[in-house]
Amino acid sequence: MPLPAALRLLLTVLSIVTGGAGAAFPAAAETLRASLSDDLTTIDPFAFPGLVSSGVLRQVYEGFTAIDAVGNAVPALATRWETPDGGRTWRFTLRPDVRFHSGRPFTAADVLWTWENHLTRKPQPGYSAFYLRGIEGAAALQQGTVASLPGVAIPDPHTLIVRLTEPDALFPLYPFLFVDRGMEAEFGPAWHERASGGTGPFRLTSWRRGESVRLDAHAAYWGGAPAVDAVSLAVLPDTNTLLARYDAGELDVAPLPDNAVRTVVRQPRYDGQVMAFARAQVRYLALNQDLYPPFRDRRVREAFHYAVDRVATVNGLHAGRALLTNGFVTPGLGGYQPDAVPLTPTDPKRARALLAEAGHAGGRGLPPLQIAGGPNVREEATYFAAQLTAVLGIPVSVRIQERAAFVAAINEGHEALFINGWTADFPDPMDQLATQWHSASPTNRSRWHSPDFDRLMERARGLADPAARNALYRDAEALLRDQAVALPLPVPQFVALVRPGVTGLVIRPDGTTDYHAARLP
């Protein structure tokens, strides 16, 4: 006999992190079994949790808007957003029929509570406070000189008016995750370890650290209940274990690590079981001019462009499941189309000539380099290092680090040459341009600075007209190409093995695997 809903909720809220919830309940009849490439770093929706954690939490928590399967913004918890003054003031109409996993209704007061918590928590986690900095009174709230956020008005439970200090055309797109304001009062500051506080299609009911995550369907979801009763996610960072579990019939969906795609998709036993999805990511070989002074000479940077064969890696390393452009924004993101600029061709003779013009013929006088990266780029880094050494005469080796250590190193500006990537958090080119290249961005990891580029980004942020904004983005990309600031690299698709008969699965361009419409055979 099914457990009464109230008892299920009680058991759930006692044990999310210990994982007891999954053991306490009988197995759901329709449980989709999938995997994660790594463990979650957190289940706190106030933290900016990284790609794996955010992919799970976006099943549980929602914002004003979401990203659809092709990279466009679509309504989520807001049905309408309007600005009467070019982005200085925003009026949001909230979806009226939304309930949290607790059963409480979602209202504008939950939005305000979420934002005030982002601005006042110490230490302040994540990027959301950065997105909120433009609201009138945000700085005063952070400093403790006011008790609430004066730039937000709530005329009724489903209307929110936000006043900004400067126009921000992108405010409705920012990836907020709204939280049930009753959770902290009910369960205390660590409520997220005891209860699921979102509105999304799935409730987070179990997290066994390093082992598994369980999501149960939210039957009252505003978009309709999920087709499956639950999703069980096994943490499987090792590719051999992942494939063994899939081959044994223990997984219905197995997202593949990028460095495993080439070998897996060519195996006949997986014919008809490979699905690929577009990825809203930019990748590039970064050149840190602060750490390696020869990179301040554009001729040296251009020599690197001509020295490597990026086209060969599309088939050679990615089995054809990758997109290579000569730009720094994912084509189609938010409707943006970049200028059609041909890729810089591989030309070893031209590369050597440019290096000689810069006074470094045959690599003379250039200190050795290492291409740094995470474990997933080992083969790519090795390939490029060999080419740079052979063509330019510079000793280039490879240094692979654990992901967390590598990210910490590039955030601190400690790597001169490294493979970097950035997956869009919201569907607008600003997220891939300003985050990587604006001089004030905390994720400008190559430390390249240009006042002209900064001005383009600041003007674009204030333009509500997407066409006018996109024109500035094209100018910004042209500037990056002209200065040869980095080498754009192929962007792999998201690739997964999917058992025959499983339908409706989507991996969205932001990396979120969407199980809402997934069905088992």
C-alpha positions in Angstrom: 0.0 0.0 0.0 1.5 3.4 -0.9 2.6 5.5 2.1 0.4 8.5 2.8 1.8 11.6 1.3 2.3 13.3 4.6 4.3 10.4 5.9 6.4 10.3 2.8 7.2 14.0 3.2 8.0 13.5 6.9 10.5 10.7 6.1 12.0 12.7 3.3 12.7 15.8 5.3 14.6 13.8 7.9 17.2 12.3 5.7 18.1 13.9 2.3 21.9 14.0 2.9 22.3 10.7 4.7 20.5 9.0 1.9 18.0 7.3 4.2 15.0 8.5 2.2 15.8 6.3 -0.8 16.2 3.2 1.5 13.0 4.0 3.4 10.6 4.0 0.5 9.7 1.1 -1.7 11.2 1.3 -5.2 9.0 3.3 -7.4 7.5 1.4 -10.3 8.8 3.7 -12.9 12.3 4.7 -11.9 14.6 6.0 -14.6 18.2 5.0 -13.9 20.9 7.4 -15.0 24.4 8.5 -13.9 26.4 11.5 -12.9 30.0 12.0 -14.0 31.0 13.3 -10.5 29.5 13.8 -7.1 27.5 16.9 -6.2 29.5 19.7 -4.6 26.5 20.9 -2.7 22.7 20.8 -2.7 22.4 24.3 -1.4 20.5 26.4 -4.0 22.1 29.6 -2.7 25.5 28.4 -3.8 26.7 28.5 -7.4 27.4 24.8 -7.6 29.1 24.0 -10.9 27.9 22.0 -13.9 27.1 18.7 -12.2 25.3 20.1 -9.2 23.5 22.8 -11.1 22.3 20.2 -13.6 20.6 18.4 -10.7 19.3 21.4 -8.8 17.7 22.8 -12.0 15.4 19.8 -11.9 14.4 20.9 -8.3 14.5 24.7 -8.4 13.4 27.2 -11.0 13.7 30.9 -11.9 11.8 33.5 -14.0 13.0 31.8 -17.2 14.6 28.6 -18.4 16.6 27.6 -21.5 14.9 25.4 -24.1 16.4 22.6 -26.1 17.9 25.0 -28.7 19.2 27.7 -26.4 16.3 30.2 -26.3 14.8 31.7 -23.1 11.4 30.5 -22.3 9.0 31.4 -19.5 9.3 29.4 -16.3 8.0 30.9 -13.1 7.3 34.2 -14.8 4.8 34.3 -17.6 5.5 37.9 -18.6 8.2 40.5 -18.0 8.0 44.1 -19.2 10.1 47.2 -19.0 8.7 50.7 -19.5 12.1 52.5 -19.5 14.6 50.5 -21.4 15.6 48.0 -18.7 15.7 50.3 -15.7 12.5 49.0 -14.2 11.1 45.5 -14.7 7.6 44.3 -14.0 7.2 40.5 -13.6 4.0 38.6 -13.8 4.4 35.3 -11.9 2.7 32.1 -12.8 -0.3 31.8 -10.6 -0.7 28.0 -10.2 2.7 27.1 -8.8 3.2 25.2 -5.6 6.5 24.3 -3.9 7.3 20.8 -3.0 6.1 21.6 0.6 2.6 22.3 -0.9 2.9 26.1 -0.2 2.1 28.4 -3.0 4.8 30.3 -4.9 4.5 34.1 -4.6 6.4 37.3 -5.1 7.3 37.2 -1.4 9.4 34.0 -2.1 11.3 35.9 -4.8 12.1 38.8 -2.5 13.1 36.4 0.4 15.4 34.5 -2.0 17.1 37.7 -3.1 17.5 39.1 0.3 19.1 35.9 1.5 21.5 36.0 -1.5 22.6 39.5 -0.5 22.9 39.0 3.2 24.4 35.5 3.7 27.9 35.3 5.0 30.1 34.2 3.5 28.3 35.1 0.3 28.2 32.1 -2.0 27.7 31.9 -5.7 27.1 34.5 -8.5 23.5 35.4 -7.7 24.5 38.4 -5.6 26.5 39.6 -8.5 23.4 39.5 -10.7 21.4 41.4 -8.0 24.0 44.2 -7.5 22.0 46.6 -9.7 18.8 46.5 -7.7 18.2 49.8 -5.8 19.3 49.3 -2.2 21.3 46.1 -2.8 24.5 47.6 -1.6 22.9 49.1 1.5 21.3 45.7 2.3 24.7 44.0 2.0 26.3 46.6 4.2 23.5 46.2 6.8 22.3 49.8 6.7 18.8 48.8 5.6 16.8 45.8 6.7 15.1 44.9 3.4 15.6 45.4 -0.3 13.9 48.8 -1.2 14.2 48.4 -4.9 11.6 45.7 -5.0 7.8 46.3 -4.7 5.1 43.7 -4.5 1.7 45.1 -5.5 0.1 41.7 -5.3 1.2 38.1 -4.7 1.9 37.4 -8.3 3.4 40.7 -9.4 6.9 42.0 -8.7 8.4 45.4 -9.7 12.1 45.7 -9.7 14.0 49.0 -9.9 17.6 49.0 -11.0 20.2 51.7 -10.6 21.2 51.3 -14.3 19.4 49.7 -17.3 20.0 45.9 -17.5 18.2 44.3 -20.4 19.3 40.8 -19.3 17.8 40.9 -15.8 14.9 38.5 -16.6 17.4 35.9 -18.0 19.6 35.6 -15.0 19.7 32.0 -13.5 18.0 32.6 -10.2 16.7 29.6 -8.2 13.7 30.6 -6.1 13.3 29.0 -2.7 10.3 28.4 -0.5 10.6 31.1 2.2 9.0 28.8 4.8 11.8 26.3 4.7 14.3 28.0 7.0 11.7 28.8 9.7 10.5 25.2 9.5 13.8 23.3 9.4 16.6 25.7 10.3 19.6 27.2 8.4 20.6 23.8 7.0 17.1 23.1 5.7 18.4 22.1 2.2 19.9 19.0 3.8 16.5 18.0 5.2 13.9 19.1 2.7 13.3 19.9 -0.9 12.4 23.6 -1.2 11.8 24.2 -4.9 9.0 24.2 -7.5 10.6 22.0 -10.1 9.3 18.8 -11.6 11.3 16.7 -9.2 11.9 16.7 -5.4 15.4 16.0 -4.1 14.8 13.1 -1.7 18.2 11.5 -1.3 21.9 12.4 -1.6 24.4 9.6 -0.6 27.7 11.4 -0.9 29.9 9.9 -3.5 27.3 7.2 -4.4 23.9 8.4 -5.6 21.1 11.0 -5.9 17.4 10.4 -6.0 14.8 12.6 -7.4 11.1 11.9 -6.9 8.4 13.3 -9.2 6.5 16.4 -8.1 3.0 15.4 -8.8 1.7 18.9 -8.5 4.2 20.4 -10.9 2.7 23.4 -12.8 3.9 21.9 -16.1 2.4 18.5 -15.5 3.7 15.6 -13.5 6.8 13.9 -14.9 6.1 10.7 -16.8 8.4 8.7 -14.5 7.9 8.3 -10.8 11.6 8.9 -9.9 15.1 9.3 -11.3 18.0 7.5 -9.6 21.4 8.9 -10.4 24.5 6.9 -9.7 27.8 8.7 -9.3 30.1 7.0 -11.7 33.2 9.1 -12.6 35.1 6.1 -14.0 34.2 5.4 -17.7 34.9 1.7 -17.4 32.5 1.3 -14.5 29.9 3.5 -16.3 30.0 1.3 -19.4 30.0 -1.9 -17.4 26.9 -0.8 -15.5 25.2 0.2 -18.8 26.1 -3.0 -20.5 24.7 -5.0 -17.5 21.4 -3.3 -17.9 21.7 -1.3 -14.7 21.4 2.1 -16.4 18.8 3.5 -18.8 20.8 6.6 -19.6 24.6 7.0 -19.5 26.0 10.5 -20.3 29.5 10.0 -21.7 32.6 11.9 -20.6 34.0 14.0 -23.5 37.2 11.9 -23.6 35.2 8.7 -23.9 33.0 9.7 -26.8 35.5 8.8 -29.6 35.9 5.2 -28.6 32.3 4.5 -27.4 30.3 5.8 -30.3 32.4 3.7 -32.8 31.5 0.4 -31.1 28.9 -1.5 -33.0 27.1 -2.8 -29.9 25.9 0.7 -29.2 24.4 1.3 -32.6 21.1 3.1 -32.3 21.8 3.9 -28.6 23.8 7.1 -29.0 22.1 10.5 -28.6 23.9 13.9 -29.1 22.7 17.3 -28.0 24.0 20.8 -28.7 26.1 22.4 -26.0 26.1 26.2 -25.3 29.8 26.4 -24.5 32.8 28.2 -25.7 36.2 26.6 -25.4 39.6 28.1 -26.2 43.3 27.8 -25.6 44.0 30.7 -23.3 47.1 32.9 -23.4 47.8 34.8 -20.2 49.8 37.9 -21.1 50.4 38.8 -17.5 52.1 35.5 -16.7 53.9 35.0 -20.0 55.2 38.4 -21.3 55.9 37.1 -24.9 52.1 36.8 -25.4 51.9 40.6 -25.2 53.2 40.6 -28.8 50.3 40.0 -31.1 52.7 38.3 -33.6 53.5 35.6 -31.0 49.8 35.1 -30.4 49.0 34.8 -34.1 51.9 32.3 -34.5 50.1 30.0 -32.1 46.9 30.3 -34.2 48.7 29.3 -37.3 50.7 26.5 -35.6 47.9 24.2 -34.5 45.4 22.1 -36.6 42.1 22.5 -34.8 40.1 21.0 -37.6 41.8 17.7 -37.3 40.6 17.4 -33.7 36.9 17.4 -34.6 37.1 14.0 -36.1 40.3 12.7 -34.6 39.4 13.4 -31.0 35.7 14.0 -31.0 34.5 11.5 -33.6 32.8 14.3 -35.5 30.5 15.2 -32.6 31.9 18.7 -32.0 31.3 22.2 -33.5 34.3 24.3 -34.5 33.9 28.0 -35.2 36.2 31.0 -35.2 34.3 32.8 -32.5 33.7 33.2 -28.8 29.9 32.8 -28.6 27.9 29.7 -29.3 26.0 30.3 -32.6 22.3 30.5 -31.9 22.5 31.3 -28.2 19.5 33.5 -27.5 19.0 33.9 -31.2 22.4 35.4 -31.8 24.2 34.7 -35.1 27.9 35.7 -35.4 29.6 37.0 -38.5 30.6 34.2 -40.8 34.4 34.4 -40.3 36.5 31.6 -41.7 38.7 29.7 -39.3 42.4 30.7 -39.3 44.0 28.0 -41.4 46.9 25.9 -40.2 50.0 27.3 -41.8 53.3 26.3 -40.1 55.3 28.4 -42.5 53.4 31.5 -41.6 53.6 30.6 -37.9 57.3 30.4 -38.0 57.6 33.7 -40.0 55.5 35.6 -37.4 57.6 34.2 -34.6 60.8 35.3 -36.4 59.3 38.8 -37.0 58.8 39.0 -33.2 62.5 38.2 -32.6 62.0 34.5 -31.7 63.1 32.6 -34.8 62.9 28.9 -34.0 61.5 29.7 -30.6 64.7 31.4 -29.6 64.4 33.2 -26.2 61.0 31.9 -25.4 60.6 30.2 -22.0 59.2 26.7 -21.9 55.4 26.4 -21.6 52.9 23.9 -20.3 49.4 23.5 -21.5 47.3 23.1 -18.3 43.9 21.5 -18.1 41.6 19.2 -16.3 41.6 15.4 -16.9 39.0 15.6 -19.7 41.4 17.5 -22.0 44.5 15.3 -21.6 44.5 14.0 -25.2 43.7 17.4 -26.7 46.4 19.2 -24.7 49.0 16.5 -25.7 48.1 16.9 -29.4 48.5 20.7 -29.3 51.6 20.6 -27.2 53.3 18.3 -29.8 52.3 20.6 -32.6 53.5 23.8 -31.0 56.8 22.2 -30.1 57.3 20.9 -33.7 56.2 24.0 -35.5 57.4 26.8 -33.3 60.4 25.2 -31.6 59.1 26.1 -28.1 59.3 23.4 -25.5 55.6 22.8 -24.7 54.6 20.1 -22.3 51.3 19.2 -20.6 50.1 19.5 -17.0 46.9 17.8 -16.1 45.3 18.6 -12.7 42.2 17.5 -10.8 39.3 19.7 -11.9 39.0 21.7 -8.6 42.8 22.4 -8.4 42.9 23.4 -12.1 39.9 25.8 -11.7 41.5 27.3 -8.6 44.8 27.8 -10.4 43.3 29.6 -13.4 41.0 31.7 -11.2 44.1 32.9 -9.4 45.9 33.6 -12.7 48.5 31.0 -12.1 48.5 29.4 -15.6 50.1 30.9 -18.7 48.6 28.5 -21.3 45.5 26.5 -20.6 42.4 25.0 -22.1 39.3 26.8 -20.7 35.6 26.4 -21.3 32.5 28.3 -20.3 29.0 26.9 -20.5 26.2 29.5 -20.7 24.2 30.1 -17.5 21.7 32.2 -19.3 20.8 32.4 -23.0 22.6 35.6 -24.1 26.1 36.1 -25.6 26.8 38.5 -22.7 27.3 35.3 -20.5 30.1 34.1 -22.8 31.7 37.4 -23.7 31.7 39.5 -20.5 32.4 36.6 -18.2 35.5 35.7 -20.1 36.9 39.0 -21.3 35.6 42.0 -19.4 38.3 43.4 -17.2 36.1 43.4 -14.1 34.9 39.9 -14.5 36.1 37.5 -11.7 36.3 34.7 -14.4 38.5 36.6 -16.8 41.1 33.9 -16.4 43.5 35.0 -19.1 43.7 38.5 -17.6 43.3 40.1 -21.0 42.0 43.7 -20.7 40.6 46.2 -23.2 38.7 49.4 -22.4 37.1 49.2 -25.9 35.8 45.7 -25.2 34.5 46.8 -21.8 32.6 49.7 -23.3 30.9 47.4 -25.8 29.7 45.1 -23.0 28.5 47.9 -20.8 26.5 49.5 -23.7 25.1 46.1 -24.7 23.8 45.4 -21.2 21.6 48.5 -21.4 20.0 47.7 -24.7 16.6 46.1 -24.5 16.5 45.5 -28.3 18.1 42.2 -29.0 19.1 43.2 -32.6 21.0 46.3 -31.3 22.6 44.2 -28.6 23.7 41.5 -31.0 25.3 44.1 -33.3 27.6 45.1 -30.4 28.3 41.5 -29.6 29.5 41.0 -33.2 31.8 44.1 -32.8 33.1 42.6 -29.6 33.9 39.2 -31.3 35.6 41.0 -34.1 37.8 42.8 -31.6 38.7 39.5 -29.9 39.6 37.9 -33.3 41.6 41.0 -34.4 43.7 40.8 -31.2 44.1 37.0 -31.4 43.4 36.9 -27.7 42.9 33.1 -27.7 42.5 30.1 -30.0 38.8 29.0 -30.3 38.6 25.2 -29.9 36.0 22.7 -31.0 33.0 22.4 -28.6 31.9 18.8 -28.1 28.2 17.9 -28.1 26.7 16.3 -25.0 26.6 12.6 -25.9 24.8 9.9 -24.0 24.0 6.2 -24.4 20.2 5.8 -24.1 18.6 2.4 -23.8 16.2 1.5 -26.7 12.7 2.4 -25.9 13.6 5.3 -23.5 12.1 8.5 -25.0 11.6 12.2 -24.2 15.1 12.7 -22.7 16.7 16.0 -23.5 20.1 17.5 -22.5 19.6 21.2 -22.6 22.4 23.4 -24.0 23.3 24.5 -20.4 24.1 20.9 -19.5 20.9 20.2 -17.6 19.6 16.7 -18.4 15.8 17.3 -18.5 14.0 14.2 -17.2 10.5 15.8 -17.1 9.3 14.3 -20.4 11.4 11.1 -20.2 9.5 7.8 -20.5 10.6 4.2 -20.0 9.8 1.5 -22.5 
